Amino acid sequence: MNNQFKVFLCAVGLLLTTAVQADGFSLSSLDIDGQITNQQVFSGFGCEGNNISPKLNWKNPPEGTKSFAITMYDPDAPTGSGWWHWVIFDIPATTNSLVANAGSVKSALAPKSSIQSPTDFGTAGYGGPCPPKGAGSHQYIFTIHALKVKSLGLKSGATPALVGFYLGANTLSKASIVGYYGR
C-alpha cells in the first residue's frame, strides 16, 4: 500500500471519528434559550435573582460513558481567569437530565452519588450569573462531560481547577450551550 493511500485512509478515519462524536452528544435546556432569566441569576453580590439552576437535558452520550459532569463557567469575568459558577460531577451514566434547582445542595434534587464542589463564590452548588454593573453581557457556558470513569475520585471540597484537571484526563466527549446575561 503506498504512503498517499495510507494518509488518505487515516484522514477518512479521523473525519469519521469526528463525525460520530459531533453527530449525537448534545446538551439542551428550555430554561436557557440564549438569555439567562432572573430565575437563574445569583442572589447576592448586588444581584437579586432566584439563583435556581436550569433544567438540563442531554442525549446520545458516546459509547463507554460511565458518568457525567456539568460545569458552568463565565470566561468574561474580570478576574484574569474567568469565574466558575457550578461544578457537579460523579453523575451516574443512567442519568439524562437534571431538574431545575438541582444545583441547590440543600434541595437534594441532584442524583444521590453526585458531588457539587465549591465554586468561585466559595460555596458548593450552583451560583448564578452576577456580572459587574455596566460590564456588558457575559457568556455563561454550560458544559456536560461524558466521562470514561464512574467516579473522578475527588471529594466535595475539590476546587474547580482540580476538577477541571480530572475532567481533562477523563472526558470522552462534551457538549455545551451558552446563555448570556448582563446588567
Backbone as JSON, one array per atom type, in Angstrom:
{
  "sequence": "MNNQFKVFLCAVGLLLTTAVQADGFSLSSLDIDGQITNQQVFSGFGCEGNNISPKLNWKNPPEGTKSFAITMYDPDAPTGSGWWHWVIFDIPATTNSLVANAGSVKSALAPKSSIQSPTDFGTAGYGGPCPPKGAGSHQYIFTIHALKVKSLGLKSGATPALVGFYLGANTLSKASIVGYYGR",
  "N": [[0.85, -1.16, 0.0], [0.65, 2.19, -0.91], [2.14, 5.24, 0.41], [0.58, 7.58, 0.1], [-2.02, 6.6, -0.12], [-2.31, 5.44, 2.43], [-2.21, 7.74, 4.03], [-4.54, 8.96, 3.11], [-6.48, 7.07, 4.0], [-6.14, 7.32, 6.79], [-6.91, 9.99, 7.14], [-9.62, 9.85, 6.36], [-10.54, 8.13, 8.37], [-10.15, 9.77, 10.65], [-11.96, 11.83, 10.07], [-14.39, 10.41, 10.1], [-14.45, 9.57, 12.78], [-14.6, 12.06, 14.08], [-17.05, 12.93, 13.06], [-18.82, 11.03, 14.15], [-18.6, 11.56, 16.92], [-19.39, 14.26, 16.97], [-21.89, 14.02, 15.97], [-23.98, 13.22, 17.73], [-24.0, 13.6, 20.67], [-25.43, 15.84, 22.85], [-26.42, 18.83, 24.58], [-29.13, 20.44, 26.16], [-31.54, 23.0, 27.07], [-34.61, 24.21, 28.08], [-34.89, 26.25, 29.79], [-32.75, 27.92, 29.42], [-32.62, 29.85, 26.91], [-30.78, 31.11, 25.07], [-30.74, 33.59, 26.45], [-30.16, 34.33, 29.87], [-32.44, 34.12, 32.51], [-34.05, 35.96, 35.22], [-34.67, 34.02, 37.0], [-32.47, 32.26, 37.06], [-30.4, 33.94, 37.86], [-27.91, 35.02, 40.19], [-28.33, 35.43, 43.76], [-27.3, 37.88, 45.55], [-24.17, 39.71, 46.02], [-25.0, 42.09, 44.98], [-26.84, 41.36, 43.11], [-30.2, 40.34, 42.4], [-31.51, 37.86, 41.92], [-33.18, 34.61, 41.59], [-31.53, 32.47, 41.83], [-31.67, 29.79, 40.82], [-30.73, 26.8, 39.48], [-30.77, 25.86, 36.02], [-33.05, 23.57, 34.35], [-31.6, 20.86, 32.81], [-30.95, 18.9, 29.92], [-29.67, 16.02, 28.27], [-28.48, 14.03, 25.52], [-27.63, 11.08, 23.64], [-24.96, 10.15, 24.54], [-21.47, 9.24, 24.19], [-20.41, 5.87, 23.41], [-19.28, 3.87, 26.07], [-19.46, 5.68, 28.11], [-19.33, 6.33, 31.52], [-19.99, 8.01, 33.56], [-21.13, 11.4, 34.27], [-20.29, 14.91, 34.17], [-21.02, 18.29, 35.0], [-20.37, 21.62, 34.19], [-20.4, 25.15, 34.78], [-19.36, 28.1, 33.45], [-17.95, 31.36, 33.37], [-16.27, 33.02, 31.08], [-15.85, 35.7, 30.72], [-15.61, 37.1, 33.07], [-14.14, 39.62, 35.1], [-11.53, 38.73, 36.14], [-9.2, 37.71, 35.28], [-9.0, 35.04, 35.11], [-11.48, 34.03, 34.59], [-14.69, 32.79, 35.84], [-15.96, 30.3, 37.89], [-19.1, 28.98, 38.09], [-20.59, 26.73, 38.62], [-20.03, 23.39, 39.48], [-20.48, 20.11, 39.1], [-20.17, 16.7, 39.59], [-19.58, 13.12, 39.06], [-22.05, 12.17, 38.26], [-24.41, 9.71, 37.65], [-24.17, 7.41, 34.87], [-26.59, 6.57, 33.91], [-28.25, 8.69, 34.01], [-30.0, 11.33, 32.36], [-30.77, 13.92, 32.57], [-31.02, 16.92, 34.55], [-33.04, 18.24, 37.05], [-34.67, 21.46, 37.43], [-33.17, 23.56, 39.8], [-31.5, 21.63, 40.83], [-28.97, 22.31, 41.42], [-28.94, 23.37, 43.94], [-27.61, 22.56, 46.91], [-28.9, 22.12, 49.31], [-31.48, 21.43, 48.48], [-31.36, 18.8, 47.64], [-31.89, 17.65, 45.12], [-30.26, 16.8, 43.11], [-28.69, 13.91, 41.54], [-28.09, 11.23, 43.83], [-25.43, 10.16, 44.11], [-23.87, 12.14, 43.08], [-21.51, 14.87, 43.23], [-21.2, 18.16, 44.35], [-19.0, 20.62, 44.0], [-17.12, 23.35, 45.55], [-17.66, 26.64, 44.22], [-16.46, 29.61, 42.52], [-17.66, 31.43, 44.13], [-17.24, 30.49, 46.58], [-18.78, 28.6, 47.85], [-20.44, 25.39, 47.8], [-22.35, 24.06, 45.06], [-24.78, 25.48, 42.77], [-24.18, 28.75, 41.56], [-25.55, 31.48, 40.36], [-25.43, 33.77, 37.45], [-23.89, 36.97, 37.86], [-22.74, 39.49, 36.82], [-20.5, 42.37, 36.94], [-22.06, 45.6, 37.26], [-22.69, 47.42, 34.32], [-20.78, 46.09, 32.85], [-21.43, 44.92, 30.52], [-22.84, 42.27, 28.49], [-22.29, 39.01, 29.63], [-21.0, 35.77, 28.77], [-22.24, 32.61, 29.63], [-21.2, 29.49, 30.02], [-22.47, 26.38, 29.82], [-21.47, 23.15, 30.26], [-21.51, 19.76, 29.5], [-19.83, 16.85, 30.39], [-19.02, 13.75, 29.15], [-17.87, 10.99, 30.74], [-15.15, 8.63, 31.08], [-14.87, 7.23, 33.38], [-16.4, 5.92, 36.36], [-16.35, 7.4, 38.66], [-14.74, 10.42, 39.6], [-13.1, 10.31, 41.73], [-12.74, 12.29, 43.58], [-13.16, 14.5, 46.4], [-15.81, 16.41, 48.01], [-14.79, 18.96, 48.5], [-13.08, 19.63, 46.46], [-11.4, 21.87, 44.31], [-12.54, 23.98, 41.54], [-10.49, 24.07, 39.59], [-8.98, 21.74, 40.12], [-10.94, 19.77, 39.7], [-11.39, 20.33, 37.0], [-8.91, 19.53, 35.92], [-9.03, 16.73, 36.3], [-11.3, 16.23, 34.77], [-10.33, 16.86, 32.23], [-8.59, 14.74, 31.85], [-10.28, 12.57, 31.7], [-12.48, 12.86, 29.99], [-14.62, 11.74, 27.48], [-16.23, 12.88, 25.56], [-17.8, 16.07, 24.99], [-20.4, 18.51, 25.4], [-21.9, 21.7, 24.88], [-23.89, 24.54, 25.91], [-24.72, 28.0, 25.6], [-25.58, 30.73, 27.58], [-26.57, 34.14, 27.92], [-26.01, 37.06, 29.9], [-26.36, 40.28, 31.28], [-25.94, 43.31, 33.18]],
  "CA": [[0.0, 0.0, 0.0], [1.52, 3.36, -0.97], [2.0, 6.18, 1.52], [-0.52, 8.52, -0.13], [-3.25, 5.9, 0.2], [-2.35, 5.32, 3.88], [-2.57, 9.06, 4.55], [-5.95, 9.13, 2.78], [-7.27, 6.25, 4.92], [-6.06, 7.94, 8.12], [-7.73, 11.21, 7.11], [-11.02, 9.41, 6.35], [-10.8, 7.62, 9.7], [-10.29, 10.9, 11.55], [-13.22, 12.51, 9.75], [-15.5, 9.59, 10.58], [-14.44, 9.64, 14.23], [-15.1, 13.38, 14.43], [-18.47, 12.99, 12.71], [-19.56, 10.23, 15.1], [-18.65, 12.29, 18.18], [-20.14, 15.5, 16.8], [-23.2, 13.71, 15.44], [-25.08, 12.96, 18.61], [-24.0, 14.06, 22.05], [-25.88, 17.23, 22.9], [-26.97, 19.38, 25.82], [-30.17, 21.43, 25.87], [-32.31, 23.5, 28.2], [-35.68, 25.16, 27.75], [-34.73, 27.38, 30.72], [-31.69, 28.79, 28.87], [-32.88, 29.99, 25.48], [-29.94, 32.21, 24.63], [-30.63, 34.58, 27.52], [-30.39, 33.89, 31.24], [-33.54, 34.87, 33.13], [-33.89, 36.28, 36.64], [-34.8, 32.74, 37.7], [-31.14, 31.67, 37.21], [-29.44, 34.94, 38.32], [-27.44, 34.9, 41.58], [-28.95, 36.27, 44.79], [-26.18, 38.37, 46.35], [-23.18, 40.48, 45.27], [-25.72, 43.16, 44.31], [-27.84, 40.8, 42.19], [-31.42, 39.96, 43.1], [-32.17, 36.77, 41.21], [-33.68, 33.48, 42.37], [-30.41, 31.53, 41.94], [-32.15, 28.43, 40.57], [-30.05, 26.2, 38.33], [-31.73, 25.49, 34.99], [-33.25, 22.18, 33.98], [-30.7, 20.5, 31.71], [-31.19, 17.6, 29.3], [-28.65, 15.62, 27.3], [-28.79, 12.78, 24.82], [-26.64, 10.44, 22.77], [-23.57, 10.15, 25.0], [-20.67, 8.26, 23.46], [-20.26, 4.54, 23.98], [-18.25, 3.81, 27.1], [-19.69, 6.68, 29.15], [-19.58, 5.72, 32.83], [-20.57, 9.05, 34.41], [-21.16, 12.73, 33.67], [-20.02, 16.09, 34.99], [-21.52, 19.53, 34.4], [-19.74, 22.84, 34.66], [-20.9, 26.43, 34.29], [-18.19, 28.95, 33.5], [-18.03, 32.7, 32.75], [-14.92, 33.43, 30.65], [-15.79, 37.16, 30.63], [-15.46, 37.7, 34.41], [-12.93, 40.44, 35.15], [-10.64, 38.16, 37.15], [-7.99, 37.19, 34.65], [-9.11, 33.58, 34.98], [-12.88, 33.65, 34.48], [-15.42, 32.53, 37.09], [-16.68, 29.02, 37.91], [-20.4, 29.15, 38.73], [-21.18, 25.45, 39.02], [-19.25, 22.2, 39.18], [-21.13, 18.92, 39.65], [-19.57, 15.53, 38.93], [-20.0, 11.79, 39.5], [-23.46, 11.97, 37.9], [-24.47, 8.36, 37.05], [-24.32, 7.29, 33.41], [-28.01, 6.31, 33.61], [-28.95, 9.97, 34.1], [-30.01, 12.11, 31.12], [-31.24, 15.28, 32.83], [-31.07, 17.44, 35.91], [-34.22, 19.09, 37.22], [-34.4, 22.82, 37.88], [-32.75, 23.71, 41.19], [-30.63, 20.53, 41.26], [-27.74, 22.93, 41.88], [-29.06, 23.73, 45.35], [-27.19, 21.42, 47.73], [-29.95, 21.92, 50.32], [-32.68, 20.83, 47.89], [-31.12, 17.36, 47.43], [-32.52, 17.25, 43.87], [-29.25, 16.2, 42.22], [-28.53, 12.48, 41.8], [-27.51, 10.95, 45.15], [-23.98, 9.92, 44.07], [-23.16, 13.29, 42.51], [-20.81, 15.77, 44.14], [-21.15, 19.56, 43.93], [-17.84, 21.2, 44.67], [-17.2, 24.8, 45.7], [-17.5, 27.49, 43.05], [-15.67, 30.79, 42.85], [-18.36, 32.16, 45.19], [-16.74, 29.92, 47.83], [-19.7, 27.61, 48.38], [-20.79, 24.3, 46.88], [-23.62, 24.17, 44.38], [-24.98, 26.47, 41.72], [-24.15, 30.19, 41.83], [-25.96, 32.07, 39.09], [-24.74, 34.93, 36.9], [-23.94, 38.25, 38.55], [-21.6, 40.29, 36.34], [-20.48, 43.75, 37.44], [-22.91, 46.55, 36.54], [-22.06, 48.13, 33.23], [-19.73, 45.28, 32.21], [-21.96, 44.32, 29.3], [-23.35, 40.91, 28.56], [-21.3, 37.94, 29.78], [-21.44, 34.46, 28.3], [-22.21, 31.58, 30.65], [-21.07, 28.26, 29.25], [-22.85, 25.14, 30.49], [-20.84, 22.05, 29.54], [-21.62, 18.4, 30.04], [-18.7, 15.99, 30.05], [-19.23, 12.31, 29.23], [-16.6, 10.53, 31.32], [-14.81, 7.21, 30.94], [-14.77, 6.66, 34.73], [-17.64, 6.01, 37.15], [-16.14, 8.45, 39.65], [-13.46, 11.13, 39.46], [-12.31, 10.0, 42.91], [-12.48, 13.54, 44.31], [-14.08, 14.81, 47.5], [-16.67, 17.57, 47.77], [-14.04, 20.2, 48.62], [-12.17, 19.81, 45.32], [-11.55, 23.16, 43.63], [-12.87, 23.86, 40.12], [-9.28, 23.78, 38.81], [-8.64, 20.33, 40.3], [-11.97, 19.01, 38.97], [-11.09, 20.52, 35.58], [-7.77, 18.68, 35.57], [-9.53, 15.36, 36.2], [-12.2, 16.18, 33.62], [-9.5, 16.82, 31.04], [-7.97, 13.41, 31.72], [-11.28, 11.5, 31.64], [-13.61, 13.19, 29.13], [-14.76, 11.08, 26.19], [-16.85, 13.86, 24.68], [-18.52, 17.09, 25.74], [-21.33, 19.35, 24.66], [-22.13, 22.93, 25.61], [-24.83, 25.58, 25.5], [-24.3, 29.28, 26.14], [-26.59, 31.72, 27.91], [-25.98, 35.46, 28.09], [-26.65, 37.91, 30.89], [-25.65, 41.49, 31.64], [-26.77, 44.24, 33.97]],
  "C": [[0.91, 1.23, 0.0], [1.19, 4.35, 0.14], [0.84, 7.15, 1.34], [-1.87, 7.87, 0.23], [-3.41, 5.73, 1.71], [-2.77, 6.65, 4.52], [-4.06, 9.32, 4.31], [-6.83, 8.34, 3.74], [-7.27, 6.82, 6.34], [-6.95, 9.18, 8.18], [-9.21, 10.85, 7.14], [-11.41, 8.9, 7.74], [-11.0, 8.74, 10.71], [-11.6, 11.64, 11.32], [-14.41, 11.73, 10.27], [-15.58, 9.63, 12.09], [-15.0, 10.97, 14.69], [-16.6, 13.47, 14.18], [-19.31, 12.21, 13.71], [-19.69, 10.98, 16.43], [-19.51, 13.54, 18.06], [-21.59, 15.24, 16.44], [-24.3, 13.64, 16.49], [-25.09, 13.6, 19.97], [-24.37, 15.53, 22.11], [-26.47, 17.55, 24.27], [-28.02, 20.41, 25.43], [-30.86, 21.86, 27.16], [-33.37, 24.46, 27.7], [-35.59, 26.38, 28.66], [-33.69, 28.38, 30.23], [-31.9, 28.85, 27.36], [-32.1, 31.2, 24.96], [-29.7, 33.23, 25.72], [-30.92, 33.93, 28.87], [-31.52, 34.75, 31.82], [-33.24, 35.13, 34.61], [-34.0, 35.03, 37.5], [-33.42, 32.15, 38.0], [-30.1, 32.64, 37.8], [-29.15, 34.77, 39.82], [-28.24, 35.83, 42.5], [-27.84, 36.68, 45.76], [-25.22, 39.14, 45.47], [-23.84, 41.63, 44.5], [-26.74, 42.67, 43.31], [-29.02, 40.27, 43.0], [-32.21, 38.89, 42.35], [-32.64, 35.68, 42.16], [-32.62, 32.39, 42.56], [-30.85, 30.07, 41.81], [-31.44, 27.91, 39.32], [-31.09, 25.75, 37.31], [-31.9, 23.98, 34.87], [-32.36, 21.92, 32.77], [-31.03, 19.09, 31.23], [-30.04, 17.29, 28.37], [-29.04, 14.28, 26.69], [-27.59, 12.34, 23.98], [-25.2, 10.53, 23.28], [-22.78, 9.08, 24.25], [-20.64, 6.91, 24.19], [-19.11, 4.56, 24.98], [-18.4, 4.84, 28.19], [-20.06, 5.99, 30.45], [-20.11, 6.72, 33.85], [-20.54, 10.37, 33.65], [-20.7, 13.77, 34.68], [-20.57, 17.29, 34.25], [-20.78, 20.7, 35.03], [-20.47, 24.04, 34.07], [-19.78, 27.44, 34.53], [-18.44, 30.27, 32.78], [-16.61, 33.12, 32.36], [-14.74, 34.94, 30.62], [-15.62, 37.85, 31.98], [-14.13, 38.45, 34.48], [-11.95, 39.99, 36.23], [-9.28, 37.76, 36.58], [-8.04, 35.69, 34.45], [-10.55, 33.11, 34.86], [-13.5, 33.39, 35.84], [-16.19, 31.22, 36.95], [-17.95, 29.2, 38.74], [-21.03, 27.85, 39.21], [-20.26, 24.33, 38.57], [-19.93, 21.03, 39.88], [-20.61, 17.72, 38.87], [-20.02, 14.25, 39.61], [-21.5, 11.59, 39.34], [-23.54, 10.61, 37.2], [-24.73, 8.38, 35.54], [-25.76, 7.03, 33.0], [-28.85, 7.58, 33.63], [-28.9, 10.7, 32.76], [-30.58, 13.52, 31.3], [-31.02, 15.64, 34.29], [-32.28, 18.36, 35.99], [-33.78, 20.49, 37.62], [-34.13, 22.79, 39.38], [-31.95, 22.52, 41.72], [-29.3, 21.08, 41.79], [-27.79, 23.43, 43.31], [-28.71, 22.49, 46.17], [-28.27, 21.1, 48.75], [-31.19, 21.22, 49.76], [-32.58, 19.32, 47.72], [-31.83, 16.84, 46.18], [-31.54, 16.64, 42.87], [-29.16, 14.7, 42.51], [-27.71, 12.24, 43.08], [-25.98, 10.81, 45.11], [-23.19, 11.13, 43.58], [-22.55, 14.16, 43.61], [-20.82, 17.17, 43.54], [-20.02, 20.22, 44.71], [-17.98, 22.72, 44.76], [-16.98, 25.52, 44.36], [-16.6, 28.66, 43.42], [-16.39, 31.72, 43.82], [-17.91, 31.65, 46.56], [-17.65, 28.9, 48.48], [-20.01, 26.56, 47.33], [-22.16, 24.56, 46.26], [-23.63, 25.31, 43.38], [-24.91, 27.89, 42.26], [-24.4, 30.9, 40.52], [-25.15, 33.28, 38.65], [-24.93, 36.18, 37.76], [-22.74, 39.09, 38.1], [-21.63, 41.7, 36.92], [-21.43, 44.64, 36.61], [-22.1, 47.27, 35.48], [-20.99, 47.36, 32.49], [-20.21, 44.66, 30.9], [-22.43, 42.9, 29.55], [-22.2, 39.92, 28.66], [-21.88, 36.66, 29.2], [-21.25, 33.45, 29.44], [-22.29, 30.24, 29.93], [-21.39, 27.07, 30.14], [-22.27, 24.0, 29.65], [-21.1, 20.75, 30.26], [-20.46, 17.59, 29.5], [-19.17, 14.54, 30.19], [-17.88, 11.72, 29.63], [-16.41, 9.03, 31.18], [-14.64, 6.52, 32.28], [-16.1, 6.86, 35.46], [-17.56, 7.14, 38.15], [-14.79, 9.11, 39.39], [-12.55, 10.85, 40.66], [-11.94, 11.24, 43.72], [-13.52, 13.74, 45.4], [-14.83, 16.1, 47.2], [-15.93, 18.91, 47.86], [-13.09, 20.48, 47.47], [-12.45, 21.14, 44.62], [-11.95, 22.95, 42.18], [-11.64, 23.52, 39.25], [-8.89, 22.31, 38.92], [-9.65, 19.45, 39.57], [-11.71, 19.12, 37.47], [-9.93, 19.67, 35.1], [-8.22, 17.23, 35.37], [-10.51, 15.2, 35.04], [-11.4, 16.06, 32.33], [-8.9, 15.45, 30.79], [-8.99, 12.31, 31.46], [-12.47, 11.77, 30.73], [-13.54, 12.45, 27.8], [-15.28, 12.06, 25.14], [-17.53, 14.9, 25.57], [-19.41, 17.88, 24.8], [-21.65, 20.58, 25.51], [-23.3, 23.73, 25.05], [-24.36, 26.87, 26.18], [-25.54, 30.14, 26.4], [-25.9, 33.03, 28.18], [-26.76, 36.25, 29.14], [-25.75, 39.11, 31.17], [-26.55, 42.37, 32.47], [-26.12, 45.6, 33.98]]
}
